[in-house]
């Protein structure tokens, strides 16, 4: 076997292993928002109650929690959490889009 054949054989063996290990840098993992939500949703019911929300910086603070619990059911849904993340209340004062100038 020549050097090119050995190198090609090694690549054919290693590429699937590297991809399976997640070292290829391409997809498969969670983004920040998903990681925060699913890391906090301990009972996996796709909603964060106030005790689970403590895992996400200031989401459990009553004023912030009620602000993003749009339907008032006492939990933050995945959609409500997404809105929380988009508004970044930990860096800027919250202004509801309806009240924005």
Beta strands, then each sheet from edge to edge (+ up, - down):
strand 1: 47-48
strand 2: 76-77
sheet 1: 1+ 2-
end
